[in-house]
Amino acid sequence: MSKEALKHYRMFIKTCKCLFRSDKVALDAAIIRVRGEFIKNKDVTDKEQLKNLFIYSEETERYLRQNVVQATLVGENTYRVQLTSDTVLEKNTPLPGENHPNSSACA
């Protein structure tokens, strides 16, 4: 594995460990998936193809870091969500029939 590939692999593993720190099953599954993807592409030598794989790796890792959260059931219909400083919070679209004070009706 090249230095660049190893850097991306370690970045993914670090992100997975942070995201799934309290869920061993999810962490193990994520690590197996990441390892499999890197092994699948271990023989790629074309510079352009490697560049595209590294860009894809960065984008995927960033998406995981910013958009995946862990939720733990703490009571009936109540979950505790573990947000990180990288988590991107966006405004949710209300479900049909919900009436929220600061939302506009969906057409």
N, C-alpha and C positions, 0 to 999 in steps of 0.2 A: 504494500500500500504506500503510495507517495505521501510526502509530508503534507501536501494540501488535502489529500483525501483523509488522512489521519486527523487533521485539524477539524474537518467537517464532521467526521465520525464522533470525535470527542465532544464537539459542540452539541450534537444530537443526544448523546448519552447524558450529558450534563443537564440538558433541557428536560429529558425524560425523567431523570432522578428528581429534579425540582418539581415537575408537574405531578408526578405519581408517588411522591415520597411516602404517603400514608396508604398506598394501595399496592401491595406487593404483586398481586396477580396482574394488574394493569402495567406495572413497571416491567415485570418479566416479559410480558407480551410485547410491549413497545421495544424493549432492547432486542428481542429476537427478531422483530420486524426490521428494525434499523440495521442490525447485523446482516440479515438476509439480503437487504437491498444493496448494501455495500459489497457483499460477497458476489452478488449477481453481476455487478459492474466492475469487478476487480481487474478484468483483462482489457478494459477499454484503454487505448493508448492515443487515439486521435485527439489532438489538442482542442479542436472545436467541440467535439462531443464531450470531453472532460469539462470544458468551460461551461457548457450547457448543464451538465450534471451538477456542477458546483453551484451554479445559479439556482437550479431547482432545489438543491439541498438547503441553501440559505433561505429561500422563500418558504419552503416547507417548515423549517425549524422556526422561523419568525412567526408563521401562522399558528403553529402549536403553542408557542410561548405567549402569543397575544390573545388567542381565542379559545384555548382549551382550559377548562377549570375542573377541579374535583369538587364534588358535592357529597356530603355525608348526611345520612338520615339521622336527625336528632330528636324527632318526635313524630307524631302522626301528621303526615302531610307537611312536615317542616324539615328543611335541609339547611346545612351550613355550607356555604360555598367558600372555597379557599382561593382568594384572589391574590395575585402577585403584583409587584410594581409594574410589570409588563402587560398585564391584562388590559385589553381595550374594552371599555364599556360603551355601548351604543344604545340609542333610544330604541326600545321595543315597539313594534307595531301592535296595537291592541287587538285582541281576538274579537271576532264578530259578536256583537251583543254586549260587549264590555263598555262601560261608560267611564272614561277617565277625564278629569277636569282639564288637563292641558293637551288633549289630543283632538285631532280633527277626524271627522268621519271618513271612512274609506269608501271610495266609489266603486 
